[in-house]
Amino acid sequence: MMESAWKQRNMMMIKAIAKHLVFYYFVKQYLDTQEIPTRKEITTWLNNNIDKLNEDESTTPGRRASTVMGWVAWIIQITNYDDC
């Protein structure tokens, strides 16, 4: 992956990230609505769809939501470049 051209490398990373349901769901939501998901939306989705998170500390879904927001924002930014 690291020896690939940057466009190919980014596409490989996006494909790998999108294999995880939460990222797929929120990237698709963005494509459908053109609105970036909020931390609250992501936290709620995580609480409703990832059973193991409900067993952890109450801060875990919020921290995970921040990670999801960051990766979704990166994917949106990468795919909005004119030359991609």
Order of alpha helices (4+ residues) and beta strands (2+ residues): alpha-alpha-alpha-alpha-alpha
